[in-house]
Amino acid sequence: MTEPAVELDGIWKRFPGVVANAGANLTVRPGTVHAVLGENGAGKTTLMNCLAGVYLPDEGTVKLHGREMRFSSPADALAAGVGMVHQEFRLVPTFTVAENVVLGSAPRVISRPEINRSVAELAERFGFSAEPERPVWQLSMGERQRVEILKALWRDAQVLILDEPTAVLTPQEAEDLGRVLRQMVGEGRSVLFISHKLNEVTAFCDEATVLRGGATVASSVAIADVDSAALAELMVGSSTKSTETDAQRNTEMGDVVLAVDNVSVTDSRGLTAVDGVSFEVRAGEILGIAGVAGNGQRQLTDAIAGLETCRTGSVALMGDDLTSATPRDRFRAGLAYVPEDRLGVGLAPKLPIAENAVMRHYPKMRRGPILLWDRAKEFSAELVSRFEVKVGRVEDRLASLSGGNLQRLLLGRELSSEPSVVVASQPTRGLDVHGVAAIQRLLVEQRDQGTGVLMVSEDLDELLVLADRILVMSEGRVAGKFDPAVASRAEIGAAMAGVS
């Protein structure tokens, strides 16, 4: 009988105030895609970090192909053939794509043309488009993830851990990734696939292990024998009803609260990223923006928030022209912003949870230059409770939170200001089924209270359910306008692909 590629037995991992893994078990067969499922805080990422050498388990054993391992670092795990693509990317922004791919594994003296050629060949082999000489800081989130996957493939990882790999991908890109996964396991690799998108789990994976409360509640479930509803029930311990059935569209919209008129934005390379985009968002409306990653969505939302300069056009909030206003002035005028890059833009990783929670509210939390810590802790405790952010203590570092809890904290902080307009970019990215439902309900509640919501998402199914109207961006322009009540996926998908 063939030895399992991975065996995790009785894994315990504790942090101050939190038991992340409580005797978790996992067995992965060679040449399979194995889903690791569970709600936020179930211990999925921690368990994978124990396998990838990021953490040393407090108790339990880690085996690869029948051999017990004890990794003291990710480098040890990589040397043994285990690579992990984290949800929060670990790239050097100023380095090129090729430099990031080979970093730490190339000779001390390298030939740039040779490295560029090798990385391009690797990308082509697995069907990825890549520009080896392009700096990573110029890439979209979806493009950066491809670089992370290429890093692991460059090192010939035989066990590849993907933490929410489709979170920044469009439906078409996710399908492409599914094809790549089949190619990987066809070559004998084993893939561990952490995801909350159960439709992708049933489409891409062979087996699944489900965690709840840090413990394994279902092992090596054959995906062919279950459906999404059954997996969701295993994850949460009871049957679930998606908020999607409750997202009735609003037909009574109010006045225009956000007006974007002929906005153009130049990216870091001096190229036009947003080209003459115009639209309006009304009170009591969710306007969805769909599109393939890298078609100007990030630059557009940054320009609305004041983080990018408009080369042409204007941005008006509640009838007031704020094109030249600072991000702080826009916030004070009633604009809330949830960026797609939650750690790079939205939150400060080195600060405690409490300081991140009050970041928008410092004037109310200080006396002179001094932060009133008791008041800040009280405010942040109320916020994490209201938005169901799972934390040990609000004094803990932000790094102690999972990706989904980071997103809840960020969205909660922005909504606590009672804004007139919410600009939310990928607001449910990386959340579990309950987390997605909770965030979606919050956005629908904002709409129903008369807030204008601009929601950028690469999850077309999400927009078809939540949005009152959908715009599609392609090559920096508005490529189509759709009524989600009557539009088909094929029509919107064609617009996303740039097909008239």
C-alpha positions in Angstrom: 0.0 0.0 0.0 1.3 3.5 -0.9 2.4 5.6 2.0 0.3 8.8 2.5 2.1 11.9 1.2 1.2 13.7 4.4 0.2 12.5 7.9 -0.6 14.9 10.7 -1.5 13.1 13.9 -2.7 14.7 17.2 -1.4 18.2 16.4 -1.8 20.7 19.2 -0.9 24.4 18.9 -1.5 27.0 21.6 -1.1 30.7 21.6 -1.8 33.1 24.6 -5.5 32.9 25.3 -6.2 30.7 22.2 -6.0 27.0 21.4 -5.7 27.0 17.6 -5.3 23.2 17.1 -6.7 20.7 19.5 -5.4 17.2 18.5 -6.0 17.8 14.8 -5.5 14.9 12.3 -5.0 15.0 8.5 -4.0 12.3 5.9 -3.3 13.2 2.3 -2.9 10.6 -0.5 -0.2 11.2 -3.1 -1.4 12.7 -6.4 -4.6 14.2 -4.9 -6.0 17.7 -4.3 -7.1 17.6 -0.6 -9.4 20.4 0.7 -8.9 21.7 4.3 -12.2 23.2 5.4 -13.6 24.9 8.4 -15.0 28.2 9.6 -12.8 31.2 10.5 -10.7 30.3 13.6 -11.2 26.6 13.0 -7.4 26.2 12.9 -6.9 25.4 9.2 -4.1 27.9 8.5 -2.4 27.2 11.8 -2.4 23.4 11.0 -0.9 24.1 7.6 1.7 26.4 9.1 2.7 23.5 11.3 3.2 21.4 8.2 5.0 24.2 6.4 7.5 24.8 9.2 6.2 28.2 10.2 5.1 26.9 13.6 6.5 24.0 15.6 3.6 21.9 17.0 3.3 21.8 20.8 2.3 18.1 20.5 1.7 15.6 17.7 3.7 14.3 14.8 4.2 15.4 11.2 5.1 12.7 8.6 5.9 13.0 4.9 5.7 9.8 2.9 5.9 7.7 6.1 8.9 9.5 7.6 8.5 11.6 10.7 9.7 15.2 10.3 10.4 18.1 12.7 10.7 21.4 10.8 12.3 24.3 12.6 11.7 26.8 9.7 9.9 27.1 6.4 13.3 26.5 4.7 13.5 23.1 6.4 10.0 22.3 5.0 10.9 23.5 1.5 14.1 21.4 1.6 11.8 18.4 2.4 9.4 19.3 -0.5 6.7 21.2 1.3 5.8 24.7 -0.1 3.0 27.0 1.1 1.4 29.9 -0.7 0.0 32.1 2.1 -3.1 34.1 1.9 -1.1 37.3 2.7 1.6 37.4 0.0 5.3 37.2 1.0 7.0 39.0 -1.8 9.6 41.7 -2.1 7.7 44.5 -3.8 10.8 46.2 -5.3 12.1 42.9 -6.8 11.0 41.7 -10.2 8.8 38.7 -10.8 11.8 36.5 -11.7 13.8 37.8 -8.7 11.0 36.9 -6.3 10.6 33.4 -7.8 14.2 32.4 -7.4 14.9 34.4 -4.2 16.8 32.1 -1.8 17.2 29.2 -4.2 19.4 30.7 -6.9 23.3 30.7 -7.1 25.0 33.7 -5.6 25.9 34.9 -9.1 23.0 34.7 -11.5 22.5 35.5 -15.2 19.4 37.7 -15.3 18.5 36.8 -18.9 18.9 33.1 -18.0 16.7 33.4 -14.9 14.1 35.5 -16.8 14.0 32.8 -19.5 13.7 29.9 -17.0 10.9 31.6 -15.0 9.0 32.4 -18.3 9.3 28.7 -19.3 8.1 27.6 -15.9 5.1 29.9 -16.2 4.3 28.8 -19.7 4.5 25.1 -18.6 1.7 25.6 -16.1 -0.3 28.0 -18.2 0.5 31.2 -16.3 1.1 34.5 -18.0 4.1 36.3 -16.4 6.4 39.2 -17.2 9.7 38.1 -15.5 11.2 41.6 -15.6 8.3 43.5 -14.1 8.5 44.7 -10.5 6.1 43.0 -8.2 4.8 46.3 -6.7 3.3 47.0 -10.1 1.2 43.8 -10.1 -2.5 43.3 -9.2 -3.3 41.0 -6.3 -4.2 38.2 -8.7 -0.9 38.6 -10.6 1.0 38.5 -7.3 -0.6 35.2 -6.3 0.6 33.7 -9.5 4.1 34.7 -8.6 3.7 33.0 -5.2 2.6 29.8 -6.9 5.5 30.0 -9.3 7.9 30.3 -6.3 6.7 27.0 -4.9 6.8 25.3 -8.3 10.3 26.7 -9.0 11.5 24.8 -5.8 9.7 21.6 -7.1 7.5 21.3 -4.0 5.9 17.9 -4.0 3.4 18.9 -1.3 1.9 22.3 -2.1 -0.3 24.2 0.4 -2.6 26.8 -1.1 -4.3 29.1 1.4 -7.4 30.6 -0.2 -5.8 30.5 -3.7 -8.8 31.7 -5.5 -9.6 34.6 -3.2 -8.2 37.1 -5.7 -9.1 35.3 -8.9 -12.1 35.8 -11.2 -14.2 32.8 -12.1 -12.2 32.3 -15.3 -8.9 32.5 -13.5 -10.2 30.1 -10.9 -11.1 27.6 -13.6 -7.6 28.0 -15.0 -6.1 27.3 -11.5 -8.2 24.1 -11.3 -6.6 23.0 -14.6 -3.2 23.7 -13.1 -4.0 21.7 -10.0 -4.9 18.7 -12.1 -1.6 19.0 -13.9 0.3 19.2 -10.6 -1.3 16.1 -9.2 -0.9 14.4 -12.5 2.8 14.8 -12.0 2.6 13.1 -8.6 2.3 16.2 -6.4 -0.1 16.5 -3.6 -2.0 19.8 -3.1 -3.7 21.0 0.1 -6.4 23.4 -0.8 -7.8 25.8 1.9 -10.9 27.5 0.6 -14.3 28.7 1.7 -15.7 28.6 -1.8 -17.4 25.2 -1.6 -18.4 25.1 -5.3 -14.6 25.2 -6.1 -13.9 22.5 -3.5 -16.4 20.2 -5.2 -15.0 21.1 -8.6 -11.3 20.9 -7.9 -10.7 18.5 -4.9 -10.6 14.8 -4.5 -11.0 14.6 -0.7 -11.6 16.9 2.2 -10.8 17.2 5.9 -13.0 19.4 8.1 -11.9 21.2 11.2 -14.1 22.7 13.9 -12.8 24.4 17.0 -9.2 23.3 16.2 -10.1 19.6 16.0 -10.8 17.3 13.1 -14.5 16.4 12.7 -14.4 14.7 9.4 -11.3 13.0 7.7 -10.6 12.3 4.1 -14.2 12.8 2.9 -14.6 11.7 -0.7 -15.8 14.8 -2.6 -17.6 12.6 -5.1 -19.9 11.4 -2.3 -21.0 14.8 -0.9 -22.3 18.2 -2.1 -21.7 21.8 -1.0 -24.6 21.7 1.5 -23.2 18.6 3.2 -19.7 20.1 3.5 -21.1 23.3 4.9 -23.1 21.4 7.5 -19.9 19.5 8.5 -18.1 22.9 8.8 -20.6 24.7 11.0 -22.3 21.7 12.8 -25.7 22.6 11.4 -27.4 23.2 8.2 -26.9 26.8 6.8 -29.0 29.2 4.9 -27.1 31.6 2.7 -27.9 35.2 3.0 -28.1 35.2 -0.8 -31.8 34.2 -0.5 -32.5 37.3 1.6 -30.7 39.8 -0.6 -33.8 41.4 -2.2 -32.8 44.1 -4.6 -33.8 47.7 -3.8 -36.0 49.4 -6.3 -36.4 52.6 -4.3 -33.1 54.4 -4.6 -32.4 57.9 -3.4 -30.3 60.8 -4.6 -26.8 60.4 -6.1 -24.3 60.1 -3.2 -21.1 59.3 -5.2 -20.4 60.7 -8.7 -17.4 59.6 -10.7 -17.0 61.6 -13.9 -14.5 60.9 -16.7 -11.9 59.7 -14.2 -8.5 58.6 -15.6 -5.6 57.3 -13.5 -2.1 56.5 -14.5 -0.4 53.6 -12.8 3.2 53.3 -11.4 4.6 52.6 -14.9 3.1 55.7 -16.4 0.5 53.7 -18.2 -3.2 54.5 -18.2 -4.9 52.1 -15.7 -8.3 53.9 -15.6 -9.5 55.5 -18.8 -12.4 57.9 -18.7 -14.6 56.0 -16.2 -18.0 57.6 -15.2 -20.8 56.3 -13.0 -23.0 57.2 -10.2 -24.0 55.5 -6.9 -27.3 56.3 -5.4 -28.4 56.2 -1.8 -29.9 52.8 -1.0 -28.0 51.1 -3.9 -25.3 48.5 -4.2 -23.4 49.1 -7.4 -21.1 46.2 -8.3 -18.0 46.4 -10.3 -16.8 43.1 -11.9 -13.7 42.5 -14.0 -10.6 40.4 -14.4 -7.8 41.3 -11.9 -5.6 44.1 -13.2 -8.1 46.0 -15.3 -8.0 49.2 -13.2 -10.3 48.3 -10.3 -7.7 48.9 -7.6 -6.5 52.2 -9.1 -10.2 53.3 -9.5 -11.1 52.6 -5.8 -7.8 54.1 -4.6 -8.6 57.3 -6.6 -12.1 57.5 -5.1 -10.5 57.2 -1.6 -7.8 59.8 -2.4 -4.9 57.4 -2.5 -4.3 57.9 -6.2 -4.4 61.2 -8.2 -7.0 61.6 -10.9 -5.2 62.6 -14.1 -8.6 63.7 -15.5 -12.2 63.9 -14.2 -13.7 64.4 -10.8 -15.0 62.6 -7.7 -18.0 64.1 -5.9 -19.5 63.0 -2.6 -22.9 64.1 -1.6 -22.7 66.8 -4.3 -19.3 68.2 -3.1 -16.3 68.0 -5.4 -13.6 66.1 -3.4 -11.2 65.4 -6.3 -8.4 67.3 -4.6 -9.4 66.3 -1.0 -7.1 64.2 1.2 -8.2 60.7 2.3 -8.9 62.1 5.8 -11.1 64.8 4.4 -13.0 62.2 2.4 -13.5 60.0 5.4 -14.8 63.0 7.4 -17.2 63.8 4.5 -18.7 60.3 4.9 -16.6 58.0 2.7 -15.6 54.6 4.1 -13.0 52.5 2.2 -12.2 48.8 2.5 -9.2 48.2 0.2 -8.4 44.9 -1.4 -4.9 44.9 0.2 -6.0 44.7 3.8 -2.4 44.6 5.3 -0.7 46.8 2.8 -3.2 49.6 2.9 -6.1 48.9 5.3 -4.4 47.8 8.5 -1.0 48.2 10.3 0.4 44.7 11.0 2.9 45.8 13.7 0.3 47.6 15.8 -2.1 45.9 18.3 -5.6 45.0 17.4 -7.0 47.8 19.5 -4.9 50.5 17.8 -6.0 49.2 14.4 -9.6 49.3 15.5 -9.5 52.9 16.6 -7.3 54.1 13.8 -10.2 56.1 12.2 -11.3 57.5 15.6 -8.1 58.8 17.2 -9.5 62.3 17.8 -12.1 60.7 20.1 -9.6 58.5 21.8 -6.8 60.9 22.8 -6.0 63.7 25.2 -3.5 65.9 23.3 -1.0 63.5 21.7 -1.7 60.7 24.2 -3.9 57.8 23.3 -6.5 57.1 26.1 -5.8 53.4 26.2 -8.8 52.4 28.4 -11.2 54.1 26.0 -9.5 52.6 23.0 -9.7 49.1 24.5 -13.4 49.6 25.3 -14.2 50.8 21.8 -12.2 48.0 20.1 -13.8 45.4 22.4 -17.3 46.6 21.3 -16.2 46.6 17.7 -14.8 43.0 17.7 -17.9 41.8 19.5 -20.3 43.5 17.1 -18.5 42.2 14.0 -17.7 38.8 15.4 -13.9 39.2 15.1 -12.3 36.2 16.9 -9.5 37.5 19.1 -7.7 36.5 22.2 -7.1 40.0 23.6 -7.5 43.4 21.9 -3.9 44.1 23.2 -2.5 41.3 21.0 -0.6 42.0 17.8 -2.7 42.1 14.6 -0.6 39.2 13.3 -2.5 36.9 15.7 -5.7 37.2 13.6 -6.6 34.9 10.7 -7.2 36.4 7.2 -11.0 36.4 7.6 -10.8 38.1 11.0 -8.6 40.7 9.6 -11.2 41.5 7.0 -14.0 41.6 9.6 -12.0 44.0 11.7 -11.3 46.3 8.7 -14.8 46.4 7.5 -16.1 46.8 11.1 -13.9 49.8 11.7 -15.0 51.5 8.5 -18.7 50.9 9.0 -18.5 52.1 12.6 -18.2 55.6 11.3 -21.8 55.5 9.9 -20.7 56.5 6.4 -22.8 57.9 3.5 -20.8 55.9 1.0 -19.0 52.6 1.4 -16.4 51.6 -1.2 -15.6 48.0 -0.6 -13.0 46.1 -2.6 -13.2 42.3 -2.2 -14.9 42.6 1.1 -15.7 38.9 1.5 -12.3 37.6 0.3 -11.0 34.8 2.4 -14.0 34.5 4.7 -15.8 31.3 5.6 -19.4 30.6 4.7 -20.7 32.2 7.9 -18.3 35.1 7.5 -19.3 35.7 3.9 -23.0 35.7 4.9 -22.3 38.1 7.8 -20.4 40.6 5.7 -22.9 40.4 2.9 -25.7 41.1 5.4 -23.8 44.1 6.7 -23.5 45.6 3.2 -27.2 44.9 2.5 -28.1 46.5 5.8 -26.0 49.5 4.9 -27.8 49.8 1.6 -31.2 49.4 3.2 -30.4 52.2 5.6 -29.8 54.5 2.7 -26.0 54.2 2.3 -24.6 54.0 -1.2 -22.4 51.0 -1.6 -19.8 50.5 -4.3 -18.7 46.9 -4.2 -15.8 45.6 -6.3 -15.6 41.8 -6.4 -14.0 39.2 -8.7 -16.7 36.7 -7.5 -19.3 37.1 -10.2 -21.8 34.9 -8.3 -21.6 37.3 -5.3 -22.3 40.4 -7.5 -25.2 38.7 -9.3 -26.8 38.1 -5.9 -26.0 41.4 -4.1 -25.7 44.1 -6.6 -28.6 46.3 -7.8 -26.6 47.1 -10.9 -23.3 45.7 -12.3 -20.6 47.5 -14.3 -17.8 45.5 -15.9 -14.3 47.0 -16.2 -11.9 45.8 -19.0 -8.6 47.5 -19.9 -9.4 50.4 -17.6 -12.8 51.2 -19.2 -16.4 50.4 -18.4 -17.0 47.5 -20.8 -20.6 46.9 -20.0 -23.6 47.8 -17.7 -25.9 45.0 -16.6 -29.1 44.4 -14.6 -28.3 41.3 -12.6 -32.0 40.4 -12.5 -32.0 39.6 -16.2 -28.3 39.4 -17.3 -26.7 36.0 -17.9 -23.3 34.9 -16.6 -22.3 34.4 -20.2 -23.0 38.0 -21.1 -21.1 39.4 -18.1 -18.3 37.0 -18.6 -17.9 38.0 -22.2 -17.6 41.7 -21.1 -15.1 40.8 -18.5 -13.0 39.0 -21.2 -13.2 42.2 -23.4 -15.6 40.6 -25.9 -18.2 43.0 -27.3 
